[in-house]
């Protein structure tokens, strides 16, 4: 019998990109999945509870009788959104998190999994970046509000684990992409934004922010979900675990892959007046590999091809 079979699991953010993939994955393993959401038009084939996670009474009711909770709710966006709305990003990620964590404590939920981000790392972190750099100096300035929110979530997870003897795990994810992702060029992450520009018939150019020399490591959503499930199943005492890919690519290299995957023939323009964030980002995934036996299997070209098929179907 697998870990999830027969369990009652709350997935906050289960109506979103990552949370939706998590909810469907564990539902497939015979878990009873509860998705709290403010959306009224949601049909997931899951136990959807309409309400606001900022409402403590609602959170308390949702967590009643839960065996596990995966806290994936929040607000994410690309560099344009992050750099202009630090306060909003901090608030929008902390407000739904704190009531959910407290409700999980008071309901004595057996295991809690907190979804964090590699945006917690500072600009000058070593590459590949080990987990210990997650609370060294300040997060990279272009995503300061979001990075601080994720740092505070990790701190709260650790304090709650120690003070209340809660079973808490923290998965610290790299740049996520895949089917179901947002593709708004003004607010989505780099892959979603570039795919939208490449496929949009109204766009004459494929504009890329920055020089294209900056590097990233992109994580396919299905691989992220498998790693999160592995961490949840094994537990790890609230110490963050990097979840990412070993593959590092320049943004210029990513653009070449996107052009090939989409058949785009538009001129590519690198706009160096726009921010480009970290000059280099690659998480050290040795802990995930050694302690949890997991290596993300999906290469970037393969993941992009599947994402393009989803966007064009």
C-alpha positions, 0 to 999 in steps of 0.5 A: 500500500502506498503512503497516500492510500486512504489518507485525507490530505488538504492541498492549499493552492490546489486550484492553481498550477503546482497545487493542482498537479499535486492534488491530482497526483495524490488523488490518483494514489487513492487519497481523499484530497480537499482543495480550499479555494475562493474560485466558484467555477472549479471542477477538479473531481476533488473535494473542493471547499469554497472559502478564504484561507485568510479566514482562520475559522475556514482554515480550522474547519478545512483541516479537521481530520486531515492526515496531511497538509501540503501548503502550496497556496500563494502568489507567484510571478515573473521578474516584472511583477516581482520587482514592482510589487514587493509589498504585495508579493510578501503579503499575498504569500504570508496571509494565506500561509499563517492561518493554514499552518496554525490550523494544521497545528491545532487540528493535529495534522499528522504531516505538513509540507511547506512549498518554498522557493529558490528565490530565498537565495542571495545574489552571491550564493555559490553555484550550485547553491546548497540549502544552507544559503537560504538564510544568508544575507538578503534575497536577490533584490528583484524578487525581494518581497517574494523571497522574504515571504518564502524565508519567513514561511520556512522559519515558521515551519521550523519554529512550529516543528520545534515548539509544537513537535509537528512533523513538517517538511520543506521543499525549496523549488527551482524555476517551475514550468509545464502544462497548466502554467500561466502564460501572461507575458507581463506577469508569468515566469520566463518560460510561460512569457516567452512561449506566449510571445513565440506563439502569439500571432499578434506579436511581431518580435520575440523580446527577451528581457536582459542579455540572455547570458544569465543562467537558470535551472528549470524544473518540470512540474511533474518532476517537482510533484514527484519530488514533493511526494517523496519528501512528504512520504519520508519526512525530514524535520523541517530542514529545507530540501532543494528540488531542482534539475541538474541541467543549467542553461542560459536564457539565450539557450532557452530561447533557441529551444523555444524557437525550435519547439514552437517553430517561431520565425520572429526576430529575437530581440534582447532588451538589456534595459529590462532587469534580468535578475540573478546572473546565475542560478542552479540549486545543489540537489545532492541532498534530494538525490542522496537522502530521498533517492530522486533525480529529476528525469525530464530534460528541458527540451522534452519538457518544453515540447510537452508544454507547447503541445498543451498550449497549442492543443 
